[in-house]
Amino acid sequence: MRTPLIEFRKVSKRFGDKVVLDGVDMTIYPGEVTTLIGRSGEGKSVTLKMIIGLLKPDSGDILYRGRSVSRMKRAERERFRREVSFMFQSNALFDSMTVRENIALPLQEGSRASGSTIRDRVDRKLQVLDLEGTEDKYPSQLSGGMQKRVALARAIVTDPDTVLFDEPTTGLDPVRKNSVLSMITSNQRDYGFTAVLVSHDVPDVFYISNRIVVLEEGRILYQGAPQDLEQREDPVLQEYVNSQEILRNEIYGLQSARWLERAFSRLLEDPDRGDAVLILISLPEFHLIKEQVGHLMGEMILGSIARIFYRVSQHGDSCQVARYLEDRLVCLCYPGAENMDPDKLLQGVAQEFANMNFCSAGMRERQAVFSVRGGWDWIDDERSLASLVNGIEQQKKLLGSVTCSGGL
């Protein structure tokens, strides 16, 4: 069994009537990246500040290396402060100090290192974080992304065992946000420190985290590996896992693959379901479009096809369209869909598809070619959703194709 580096035991914290943490148990392991996520105001930043000692819990205990932080003796507390560093959400750089002076401050205040030693260590951090040439500038002369780099350099200049990051990408554009996340994880890997992040960058932070902690209404809803989070059925957790997919599906009016699995299972359990139909529409060249023109174009084409399907079906709730795989839409049509003829429906999709112009400038430049195919089958007790979809795949027909040539 692994030994936690930091451990919360029944920790509670409130501000007036607002309960921020309610008997929280949490473990953070050494050498890992642990990310705290949750809605605004759920106590993520408060949790970091309690680890570092800026705030004290109302009840419960916080342990560092098995020792209660609140009961540490003076020597232990001094060691704790040397081992744990904090990168504030606002960077907390001193405007009156140069970049070099800001980075050197923790060494000057918390160590007995000589001036030359401090200068060497600051120079190394300037080099590692691509800050060479900025050492004599002031924070106000730097971009937001560069200020984040300076704040990170100051946080790691003492070579701490643990670094706490409070919203390290707040206020940054997507490119700089990705740069900061990459910078944190590469430095964590190189120096081996334990990183604890508070972040709203879901699901991006999943890819750099060993462990995810989800705070919801003062309690921990989940803590563990990000890949295991995907398997949880809790709808709140699924919002975090599938946040981008959920947004796309809502824009296109699509159900999720998980919804489709559950709806299909319920349908099979209904002895009086009548004749239900599964219709499949696919964009076989979806991945090629992504490679040639971009992910957004592939998504927009698939979204347009979903809207075509809705216009043609006109059966309201009797037909529900879900995204089964990245390049496939599946329509589950219940027996209540009166006069629903699957062949005519697919013919209608083909006619509308033929009347749409999908050829953007990028598609013409790449001379992109893609097609839409579809098929259907009756739902029976003998086949699972996967086997039924596979069967339709074998006999689906061409509904239409597009050739975007440079001359058009």
C-alpha positions as CSV (number, residue, x, y, z in Angstrom):
1,M,0.0,0.0,0.0
2,R,1.3,3.4,-1.0
3,T,2.0,6.0,1.7
4,P,0.3,9.4,1.2
5,L,2.4,12.5,1.1
6,I,-0.6,14.7,2.1
7,E,-3.7,13.4,3.8
8,F,-7.0,15.0,4.8
9,R,-8.9,13.3,7.6
10,K,-12.5,14.4,8.1
11,V,-11.6,18.1,7.3
12,S,-14.3,20.6,7.5
13,K,-14.3,24.3,6.8
14,R,-17.0,26.9,6.6
15,F,-17.3,30.7,6.1
16,G,-20.4,31.9,7.9
17,D,-23.3,29.8,6.7
18,K,-21.3,28.6,3.7
19,V,-20.0,25.0,4.2
20,V,-16.9,24.8,1.9
21,L,-15.6,21.4,3.1
22,D,-17.7,18.9,5.0
23,G,-15.8,16.1,6.6
24,V,-13.4,15.6,3.6
25,D,-11.0,12.6,3.4
26,M,-8.4,13.1,0.6
27,T,-5.0,11.5,-0.2
28,I,-2.2,12.9,-2.3
29,Y,0.7,10.7,-3.2
30,P,4.3,11.6,-3.7
31,G,5.7,12.2,-7.2
32,E,2.3,12.5,-8.8
33,V,0.2,15.2,-10.4
34,T,-3.1,15.5,-8.5
35,T,-5.7,17.9,-9.9
36,L,-8.7,19.3,-7.9
37,I,-11.7,20.0,-10.1
38,G,-15.2,21.2,-9.4
39,R,-17.6,24.1,-9.9
40,S,-16.7,27.6,-8.8
41,G,-17.0,28.1,-5.1
42,E,-16.6,24.5,-4.2
43,G,-13.6,24.9,-2.0
44,K,-10.7,24.0,-4.3
45,S,-8.5,27.0,-3.6
46,V,-9.4,26.8,0.0
47,T,-8.1,23.3,0.1
48,L,-4.8,24.4,-1.3
49,K,-4.5,27.2,1.2
50,M,-5.2,24.8,4.1
51,I,-2.4,22.5,2.9
52,I,0.1,25.4,2.9
53,G,-1.2,26.7,6.3
54,L,-2.7,29.9,5.0
55,L,-6.1,28.7,6.3
56,K,-6.8,26.4,9.2
57,P,-9.6,23.7,9.2
58,D,-12.5,24.1,11.6
59,S,-12.3,20.4,12.4
60,G,-10.4,17.3,11.2
61,D,-6.7,17.0,10.5
62,I,-4.2,17.5,7.7
63,L,-1.2,15.3,7.6
64,Y,2.1,15.9,5.8
65,R,4.4,12.9,5.7
66,G,2.3,11.3,8.4
67,R,2.6,14.3,10.7
68,S,-0.2,16.6,11.7
69,V,0.5,20.0,10.2
70,S,-1.3,21.8,13.0
71,R,0.8,20.0,15.7
72,M,4.2,20.3,14.0
73,K,7.0,21.6,16.2
74,R,8.9,24.7,15.0
75,A,11.7,22.8,13.3
76,E,9.2,20.5,11.5
77,R,7.2,23.5,10.4
78,E,10.3,25.2,9.0
79,R,11.1,22.1,7.1
80,F,7.5,21.9,5.8
81,R,7.7,25.4,4.5
82,R,10.9,24.7,2.7
83,E,9.5,21.6,1.1
84,V,6.1,23.0,-0.1
85,S,5.8,25.9,-2.5
86,F,2.7,27.8,-3.8
87,M,2.0,29.3,-7.2
88,F,-0.8,31.8,-6.7
89,Q,-3.7,32.2,-9.2
90,S,-2.8,35.9,-9.7
91,N,1.0,35.1,-9.8
92,A,1.6,37.4,-6.9
93,L,4.7,38.9,-8.5
94,F,6.1,42.1,-7.0
95,D,5.7,44.9,-9.5
96,S,8.6,46.9,-8.0
97,M,11.0,43.9,-8.4
98,T,12.7,42.7,-11.6
99,V,12.1,39.1,-12.9
100,R,15.4,38.1,-11.3
101,E,14.6,39.6,-8.0
102,N,11.1,38.0,-7.9
103,I,12.5,34.5,-8.6
104,A,15.3,34.9,-6.1
105,L,13.0,36.1,-3.3
106,P,12.3,32.6,-1.8
107,L,16.0,31.8,-1.6
108,Q,16.8,35.1,0.0
109,E,14.1,34.7,2.6
110,G,14.2,31.0,3.3
111,S,17.8,29.9,2.9
112,R,21.3,30.8,3.9
113,A,22.7,30.5,0.4
114,S,25.4,32.9,-0.8
115,G,24.7,35.5,-3.4
116,S,26.6,33.6,-6.0
117,T,24.7,30.4,-5.3
118,I,21.4,32.2,-5.5
119,R,22.4,33.8,-8.8
120,D,23.4,30.4,-10.2
121,R,20.1,28.8,-9.2
122,V,18.1,31.7,-10.6
123,D,20.0,31.5,-13.9
124,R,19.2,27.8,-14.2
125,K,15.5,28.5,-13.8
126,L,15.6,31.3,-16.3
127,Q,17.2,29.0,-18.8
128,V,14.9,26.0,-18.1
129,L,11.7,28.2,-18.5
130,D,12.9,30.2,-21.5
131,L,13.1,33.4,-19.6
132,E,16.6,34.4,-20.6
133,G,16.6,38.1,-21.6
134,T,13.8,39.0,-19.3
135,E,15.7,39.0,-16.0
136,D,16.0,42.8,-15.8
137,K,12.4,43.5,-16.8
138,Y,9.5,44.2,-14.5
139,P,6.3,42.0,-14.4
140,S,4.3,44.8,-16.1
141,Q,6.6,44.6,-19.1
142,L,5.7,40.9,-19.7
143,S,2.8,39.1,-21.3
144,G,0.4,37.1,-19.1
145,G,2.0,33.9,-20.3
146,M,5.5,35.1,-19.4
147,Q,4.3,36.2,-16.0
148,K,3.1,32.7,-15.4
149,R,6.6,31.4,-16.3
150,V,8.2,33.8,-13.8
151,A,5.7,32.7,-11.1
152,L,6.5,29.0,-11.8
153,A,10.3,29.7,-11.7
154,R,9.9,31.4,-8.3
155,A,7.8,28.4,-7.1
156,I,10.4,25.8,-8.0
157,V,13.6,27.8,-7.5
158,T,14.0,26.2,-4.0
159,D,13.7,22.7,-5.5
160,P,10.6,22.0,-3.4
161,D,9.2,18.5,-2.9
162,T,5.7,19.7,-3.5
163,V,4.3,22.6,-5.6
164,L,0.7,23.8,-5.2
165,F,-0.8,25.5,-8.3
166,D,-3.9,27.6,-7.9
167,E,-5.6,28.0,-11.3
168,P,-2.3,28.3,-13.2
169,T,-3.9,29.0,-16.5
170,T,-6.5,31.6,-15.5
171,G,-6.8,34.5,-18.0
172,L,-4.6,32.8,-20.7
173,D,-5.7,32.2,-24.3
174,P,-5.8,28.5,-25.4
175,V,-2.3,28.5,-26.9
176,R,-0.7,29.9,-23.8
177,K,-2.9,27.7,-21.5
178,N,-1.6,24.6,-23.2
179,S,1.9,25.9,-23.0
180,V,1.6,26.4,-19.2
181,L,0.1,23.0,-18.6
182,S,2.9,21.4,-20.7
183,M,5.5,23.5,-18.8
184,I,4.1,22.3,-15.4
185,T,4.1,18.6,-16.4
186,S,7.5,18.7,-18.1
187,N,9.1,20.4,-15.0
188,Q,7.3,18.0,-12.7
189,R,8.7,15.1,-14.7
190,D,12.2,16.6,-14.8
191,Y,12.4,17.6,-11.1
192,G,10.2,14.9,-9.6
193,F,8.2,17.1,-7.3
194,T,4.6,16.4,-6.3
195,A,2.2,18.7,-8.0
196,V,-1.3,19.6,-6.8
197,L,-3.4,21.7,-9.1
198,V,-6.7,23.5,-8.9
199,S,-8.0,23.9,-12.5
200,H,-11.1,24.4,-14.5
201,D,-9.4,23.2,-17.7
202,V,-11.5,20.1,-18.1
203,P,-10.8,17.7,-19.8
204,D,-7.3,19.0,-20.7
205,V,-5.9,18.5,-17.2
206,F,-6.9,14.8,-17.3
207,Y,-4.0,14.2,-19.7
208,I,-1.4,15.6,-17.3
209,S,-2.8,14.2,-14.1
210,N,-2.1,10.9,-12.3
211,R,-5.0,11.5,-10.0
212,I,-8.3,13.5,-10.1
213,V,-10.2,14.8,-7.1
214,V,-13.8,16.0,-7.7
215,L,-15.2,18.4,-5.1
216,E,-19.0,18.8,-5.1
217,E,-21.1,20.6,-2.5
218,G,-18.4,20.3,0.2
219,R,-17.7,16.6,-0.4
220,I,-15.4,14.6,-2.5
221,L,-17.4,12.9,-5.2
222,Y,-14.5,11.1,-6.7
223,Q,-10.7,10.6,-6.2
224,G,-8.6,8.4,-8.4
225,A,-7.1,7.9,-11.8
226,P,-8.7,10.0,-14.6
227,Q,-9.2,6.9,-16.8
228,D,-11.3,5.3,-14.1
229,L,-13.4,8.4,-13.8
230,E,-14.8,7.6,-17.3
231,Q,-16.4,4.4,-15.9
232,R,-18.5,6.1,-13.3
233,E,-22.2,6.3,-14.0
234,D,-22.8,9.4,-11.8
235,P,-24.2,12.1,-14.1
236,V,-22.2,14.9,-12.4
237,L,-18.9,13.0,-13.0
238,Q,-19.9,12.3,-16.6
239,E,-20.3,16.1,-17.1
240,Y,-16.6,16.5,-16.3
241,V,-15.5,13.6,-18.4
242,N,-17.5,14.4,-21.4
243,S,-17.8,18.2,-21.2
244,Q,-16.6,18.9,-24.7
245,E,-18.6,16.0,-26.2
246,I,-21.7,17.1,-24.2
247,L,-21.4,20.6,-25.6
248,R,-21.1,19.3,-29.2
249,N,-24.0,16.9,-28.7
250,E,-26.2,19.6,-27.3
251,I,-25.4,21.9,-30.2
252,Y,-26.2,19.2,-32.7
253,G,-29.2,17.8,-30.8
254,L,-27.5,14.4,-30.2
255,Q,-27.8,11.9,-27.4
256,S,-24.6,10.3,-26.1
257,A,-23.3,6.8,-26.8
258,R,-23.9,6.0,-23.1
259,W,-27.6,7.1,-23.4
260,L,-28.0,4.9,-26.5
261,E,-26.7,1.8,-24.7
262,R,-29.1,2.4,-21.8
263,A,-32.1,3.2,-24.1
264,F,-31.4,0.1,-26.2
265,S,-31.2,-2.1,-23.1
266,R,-34.5,-0.7,-21.8
267,L,-36.1,-1.4,-25.2
268,L,-35.0,-5.0,-25.2
269,E,-36.5,-5.5,-21.7
270,D,-39.9,-4.2,-22.8
271,P,-42.0,-7.2,-23.9
272,D,-44.6,-4.9,-25.6
273,R,-42.1,-2.8,-27.6
274,G,-43.5,-3.6,-31.0
275,D,-41.5,-3.0,-34.2
276,A,-38.5,-0.8,-33.3
277,V,-35.9,0.2,-35.9
278,L,-32.2,1.1,-35.7
279,I,-30.9,3.4,-38.4
280,L,-27.2,4.0,-39.0
281,I,-25.6,7.0,-40.8
282,S,-21.8,7.2,-41.1
283,L,-19.2,9.5,-42.5
284,P,-16.4,7.0,-43.5
285,E,-13.9,9.7,-44.4
286,F,-14.3,11.6,-41.0
287,H,-10.7,10.8,-39.9
288,L,-9.3,11.8,-43.3
289,I,-11.2,15.1,-43.2
290,K,-9.7,15.7,-39.7
291,E,-6.2,15.1,-41.0
292,Q,-6.6,17.1,-44.2
293,V,-8.7,20.0,-43.1
294,G,-9.1,19.8,-39.3
295,H,-11.2,18.4,-36.5
296,L,-13.6,21.3,-36.5
297,M,-14.6,20.8,-40.2
298,G,-15.2,17.1,-39.6
299,E,-17.4,18.0,-36.6
300,M,-19.4,20.6,-38.5
301,I,-20.1,18.2,-41.4
302,L,-21.3,15.5,-39.0
303,G,-23.4,18.1,-37.2
304,S,-25.0,19.2,-40.5
305,I,-25.8,15.5,-41.3
306,A,-27.5,15.2,-37.8
307,R,-29.6,18.3,-38.5
308,I,-30.6,16.9,-41.9
309,F,-31.7,13.7,-40.2
310,Y,-33.9,15.7,-37.8
311,R,-35.5,17.7,-40.5
312,V,-36.3,14.6,-42.6
313,S,-37.5,12.3,-39.7
314,Q,-40.0,14.7,-38.2
315,H,-41.0,12.2,-35.6
316,G,-40.3,14.1,-32.5
317,D,-39.3,12.0,-29.5
318,S,-40.2,8.8,-31.3
319,C,-36.8,8.9,-33.0
320,Q,-33.7,9.8,-31.0
321,V,-30.3,10.3,-32.7
322,A,-27.2,9.5,-30.8
323,R,-23.5,9.7,-31.5
324,Y,-22.4,6.1,-31.4
325,L,-18.8,6.5,-32.5
326,E,-16.8,9.5,-33.6
327,D,-17.9,9.0,-37.2
328,R,-21.3,7.4,-36.8
329,L,-24.8,8.5,-35.9
330,V,-27.4,6.0,-34.8
331,C,-31.1,6.7,-34.7
332,L,-33.3,4.7,-32.4
333,C,-36.9,4.8,-33.7
334,Y,-39.5,3.5,-31.3
335,P,-42.8,1.9,-32.4
336,G,-44.6,5.2,-31.8
337,A,-43.1,6.7,-34.9
338,E,-46.2,6.5,-37.1
339,N,-45.8,5.8,-40.8
340,M,-42.0,5.8,-40.3
341,D,-40.4,4.2,-43.4
342,P,-36.7,3.7,-42.8
343,D,-35.9,3.5,-46.6
344,K,-37.8,6.8,-47.3
345,L,-36.2,8.5,-44.4
346,L,-32.7,7.6,-45.7
347,Q,-33.8,8.7,-49.2
348,G,-34.8,12.0,-47.7
349,V,-31.4,12.4,-46.0
350,A,-29.7,11.7,-49.4
351,Q,-31.8,14.3,-51.1
352,E,-31.1,17.0,-48.5
353,F,-27.4,16.1,-48.5
354,A,-27.2,16.5,-52.2
355,N,-28.6,20.1,-51.9
356,M,-26.0,21.3,-49.3
357,N,-22.7,22.9,-50.0
358,F,-20.0,21.5,-47.8
359,C,-17.0,22.8,-49.8
360,S,-15.2,25.5,-47.7
361,A,-12.0,27.1,-49.0
362,G,-10.0,24.6,-47.0
363,M,-11.9,21.7,-48.4
364,R,-11.3,22.9,-52.0
365,E,-7.7,23.6,-51.4
366,R,-7.2,20.0,-50.2
367,Q,-9.5,18.7,-52.9
368,A,-11.3,16.7,-50.2
369,V,-13.6,13.9,-51.1
370,F,-16.1,12.3,-48.7
371,S,-19.3,10.3,-48.6
372,V,-22.2,9.6,-46.4
373,R,-23.6,6.1,-46.0
374,G,-26.6,4.6,-44.2
375,G,-28.6,1.5,-43.5
376,W,-31.1,0.1,-41.0
377,D,-32.5,-3.0,-39.4
378,W,-35.2,-4.2,-37.1
379,I,-34.4,-4.5,-33.4
380,D,-34.8,-8.0,-32.0
381,D,-33.9,-10.0,-28.8
382,E,-31.2,-12.0,-30.5
383,R,-28.7,-9.2,-31.1
384,S,-26.8,-6.7,-29.0
385,L,-26.5,-3.1,-30.0
386,A,-22.9,-3.7,-31.2
387,S,-23.9,-6.7,-33.3
388,L,-26.9,-4.9,-34.8
389,V,-24.7,-2.0,-35.8
390,N,-22.1,-4.3,-37.2
391,G,-24.8,-6.0,-39.3
392,I,-26.0,-2.7,-40.7
393,E,-22.4,-1.7,-41.4
394,Q,-22.2,-4.7,-43.7
395,Q,-25.2,-3.7,-45.9
396,K,-25.3,0.1,-45.6
397,K,-25.6,2.0,-48.9
398,L,-24.2,5.2,-50.3
399,L,-26.4,8.2,-49.6
400,G,-24.3,10.8,-51.3
401,S,-20.7,12.0,-51.9
402,V,-18.9,15.3,-52.2
403,T,-15.9,16.2,-54.2
404,C,-14.4,19.6,-53.4
405,S,-12.1,20.5,-56.3
406,G,-9.8,23.5,-56.4
407,G,-11.5,24.9,-59.5
408,L,-14.9,25.4,-57.9
